[in-house]
Structures are given as C-alpha cells and as structure tokens.
Amino acid sequence: MRSFLFSLSLVASITFGALASNPSELKIDVTLPVECDRKTLKGDTIQVHYLGTLASNGKKFDASYDRGTPFSFTLGGGQVIKGWDQGLLDMCIGEKRTLTVPPEFGYGNRAVGPIPAGSTLVFETELMGIRGVPNPESIVTKASSSASSAASSASETASSKVVERVASKIEEAAEAVKTVIADTDDTQEHNEL
C-alpha cells in the first residue's frame, strides 16, 4: 500500500511539474496582425524596427527606433539570436510582434554589453520590409475575429504541447511505478488468505 501511495504521489508531482509553464520557451505575441500574400521565409533579408528591454526590470538596452533605421539581416542565417531567427518567421510587412526570449534563445549565460548573463529579453518588433518584395500600398490589419481566431489557434497549439508533455511525464512516471512495485513485490512475502 505504501508503494502505491508513493507511486501516486510521484505521478502527481511529475504531472504538476509538466503543467507549469516552461520559461525556456520562446513566446511570440502578435500585437498587430496584418494580412498579406507574402510572409517572411528562412533566407529572406528583412528590415525590422525593434525596442529591446530586460524582462527582469523593463530597462531598455537597445532600440533601432533611436537610430531612425531598421535593422537588416538574413532570417534563419544565424546572424542574430535564435529567438529572432524563429520569432520573426511567417510575418507580414507592417506586422508587429512582441518576442519574449529566454536565455536559451538569446545570449545564454554570457553578458553582452548592457545585457546581464542569463537574461530573458523582450523585443517589440515591427517588420518594415523584405528584400525583393514590394511594400504594400497600405497595411491591412486583420479583423478582430481573425485575431481572436489566431489567438485561439495559438492557444490550442500551446495546449497541445502541454498535453504532449503531460502524457510523456505520465508515461515516465508509470514506468517508475512499475519498477517500484516490481522491486517491492520481489522482496515482500505475500500472506494472503
């Protein structure tokens, strides 16, 4: 009976841990959804305006707006932090996103200029252009129903990931329970009626 209660406690503990939000995941919030025919692709040279702040205290560490010129780089080419290479994919010209970049997708455990080691970074970004793609004559924002649909879709994707993590952790716990019960059964004598 003790091993069963221990096993049940272990499963509950692992499941709760899997449900906790994962701070090491890149968070992408579309703050201004835009309609377009051509979104950013890996290999595109793009121009992005941004404001970078530290998640810990909101302190600004850099902003292209201060220089009056968007930052240009090749998307997915490793020229920027991983959070940007992934967080700015499938974006329309004129779209705005806020990227919350954990250290694993940023600068890791090294300090870079005013950014302390191990920092989570927040970037407010706006896609200004894609080389070789004409800028639209006007920016068409998505209707609020589309925005809520996108948010719902993103929520479903996040929920799906949580369910997958929970299922994986439950499988691991079940294997651990089998081992504990098997070990217990090997050493105890059964004195049933």
C-alpha positions as CSV (number, residue, x, y, z in Angstrom):
1,M,0.0,0.0,0.0
2,R,2.8,2.4,0.8
3,S,4.4,1.8,-2.6
4,F,1.1,2.5,-4.2
5,L,0.7,5.8,-2.4
6,F,4.3,6.7,-3.1
7,S,3.7,5.9,-6.8
8,L,0.6,8.0,-6.9
9,S,2.4,10.9,-5.3
10,L,5.2,10.6,-7.8
11,V,2.8,10.7,-10.7
12,A,1.0,13.7,-9.3
13,S,4.3,15.5,-8.7
14,I,5.6,14.9,-12.2
15,T,2.3,15.8,-13.8
16,F,2.2,19.1,-11.9
17,G,5.7,19.9,-12.9
18,A,4.8,19.3,-16.6
19,L,1.8,21.6,-16.3
20,A,3.9,24.5,-15.0
21,S,4.8,27.0,-17.8
22,N,8.1,26.4,-19.4
23,P,10.2,29.5,-19.0
24,S,12.7,28.2,-21.6
25,E,10.3,28.5,-24.5
26,L,10.2,31.4,-27.0
27,K,7.0,33.4,-26.6
28,I,5.6,35.2,-29.6
29,D,2.7,37.6,-29.2
30,V,1.3,39.1,-32.4
31,T,0.4,42.6,-31.3
32,L,-0.7,44.0,-34.7
33,P,-1.8,41.2,-37.0
34,V,-1.6,42.1,-40.7
35,E,-3.0,40.4,-43.9
36,C,-0.6,39.8,-46.7
37,D,0.2,37.4,-49.6
38,R,3.9,37.0,-48.8
39,K,5.2,36.3,-45.3
40,T,8.8,36.1,-44.2
41,L,10.7,32.9,-45.0
42,K,14.0,31.5,-43.9
43,G,16.7,33.1,-46.1
44,D,14.9,36.4,-46.6
45,T,16.8,39.6,-45.9
46,I,14.4,41.6,-43.7
47,Q,14.3,45.0,-42.2
48,V,13.0,45.2,-38.6
49,H,12.4,48.1,-36.2
50,Y,12.7,47.0,-32.5
51,L,12.8,48.0,-28.9
52,G,14.7,45.6,-26.6
53,T,14.2,45.6,-22.9
54,L,15.1,43.3,-20.0
55,A,12.2,41.2,-18.7
56,S,13.6,41.4,-15.2
57,N,13.2,45.2,-14.8
58,G,11.9,46.6,-18.1
59,K,15.1,48.5,-18.7
60,K,15.8,49.4,-22.4
61,F,19.1,48.0,-23.7
62,D,18.7,48.9,-27.4
63,A,16.3,50.3,-30.0
64,S,16.6,50.7,-33.7
65,Y,14.0,53.5,-33.4
66,D,16.6,55.6,-31.6
67,R,18.9,55.3,-34.7
68,G,16.0,56.0,-37.1
69,T,17.0,53.0,-39.3
70,P,15.5,49.5,-39.2
71,F,18.0,46.6,-38.5
72,S,18.6,44.4,-41.6
73,F,19.7,40.8,-41.5
74,T,19.1,37.4,-43.2
75,L,16.4,35.5,-41.4
76,G,17.4,32.0,-40.3
77,G,21.0,32.6,-41.2
78,G,22.4,32.6,-37.7
79,Q,23.2,36.3,-37.9
80,V,21.0,37.1,-34.9
81,I,19.9,35.4,-31.8
82,K,17.8,32.2,-32.2
83,G,14.8,34.0,-30.7
84,W,14.8,36.3,-33.7
85,D,15.5,33.7,-36.3
86,Q,12.5,31.7,-35.1
87,G,10.2,34.5,-33.8
88,L,10.2,36.6,-37.0
89,L,9.2,33.8,-39.4
90,D,5.8,33.9,-41.2
91,M,5.5,37.6,-40.6
92,C,3.8,40.2,-42.9
93,I,5.2,43.6,-43.7
94,G,3.7,46.0,-41.1
95,E,3.0,43.3,-38.6
96,K,4.1,43.9,-35.0
97,R,5.1,41.2,-32.5
98,T,6.4,41.1,-29.0
99,L,9.0,38.3,-28.6
100,T,9.9,37.1,-25.0
101,V,13.2,35.5,-25.5
102,P,14.6,33.2,-22.7
103,P,18.4,32.9,-22.3
104,E,18.4,29.7,-24.4
105,F,17.1,31.6,-27.4
106,G,19.2,34.8,-26.6
107,Y,22.6,35.2,-25.2
108,G,22.6,32.3,-22.8
109,N,24.8,32.6,-19.7
110,R,27.1,35.3,-21.2
111,A,26.8,39.0,-20.6
112,V,26.6,41.1,-23.8
113,G,27.0,44.9,-23.3
114,P,24.2,46.1,-21.0
115,I,22.6,42.7,-21.0
116,P,23.5,40.6,-17.9
117,A,24.2,36.9,-18.3
118,G,21.2,34.6,-18.2
119,S,18.7,37.4,-19.1
120,T,15.3,36.9,-20.6
121,L,14.8,39.6,-23.2
122,V,11.6,41.3,-24.5
123,F,11.6,42.7,-28.1
124,E,8.8,44.8,-29.5
125,T,9.3,44.3,-33.2
126,E,7.8,45.7,-36.5
127,L,8.6,44.2,-39.9
128,M,9.4,47.1,-42.2
129,G,10.4,45.2,-45.3
130,I,11.5,42.0,-47.1
131,R,14.2,42.5,-49.7
132,G,12.8,41.8,-53.2
133,V,9.2,42.0,-52.0
134,P,7.4,45.3,-52.8
135,N,6.0,47.0,-49.7
136,P,2.2,47.1,-49.8
137,E,0.4,50.3,-50.7
138,S,-1.4,50.1,-47.4
139,I,-1.2,47.9,-44.4
140,V,-4.4,45.9,-43.9
141,T,-4.8,44.7,-40.4
142,K,-6.7,41.5,-39.7
143,A,-10.3,41.8,-38.4
144,S,-10.7,41.2,-34.7
145,S,-12.4,37.8,-35.4
146,S,-9.3,36.8,-37.3
147,A,-7.1,37.9,-34.4
148,S,-9.1,36.0,-31.9
149,S,-9.1,33.0,-34.2
150,A,-5.3,33.3,-34.4
151,A,-5.1,33.6,-30.7
152,S,-7.4,30.6,-30.3
153,S,-5.2,28.6,-32.7
154,A,-2.1,29.6,-30.8
155,S,-3.8,28.7,-27.5
156,E,-4.8,25.3,-29.0
157,T,-1.2,24.7,-30.1
158,A,0.1,25.6,-26.7
159,S,-2.5,23.4,-25.0
160,S,-1.5,20.5,-27.4
161,K,2.2,20.9,-26.3
162,V,1.2,20.8,-22.7
163,V,-0.9,17.7,-23.2
164,E,2.0,16.0,-25.0
165,R,4.4,17.0,-22.2
166,V,2.0,15.7,-19.5
167,A,1.5,12.4,-21.4
168,S,5.2,11.9,-21.7
169,K,5.7,12.6,-18.0
170,I,2.9,10.3,-17.1
171,E,4.5,7.5,-19.2
172,E,7.8,8.1,-17.4
173,A,6.1,8.0,-14.0
174,A,4.2,4.8,-14.9
175,E,7.5,3.2,-15.8
176,A,8.9,4.3,-12.5
177,V,5.8,3.0,-10.6
178,K,6.2,-0.4,-12.4
179,T,9.8,-0.6,-11.3
180,V,9.0,0.4,-7.7
181,I,6.1,-2.2,-7.5
182,A,8.2,-4.9,-9.1
183,D,11.0,-4.2,-6.6
184,T,8.6,-4.3,-3.7
185,D,6.9,-7.5,-4.9
186,D,10.3,-9.2,-5.1
187,T,11.2,-8.5,-1.5
188,Q,7.8,-9.0,0.3
189,E,6.2,-12.2,1.2
190,H,2.5,-12.5,0.4
191,N,0.4,-13.8,3.2
192,E,-3.0,-13.6,1.7
193,L,-5.8,-16.0,2.7
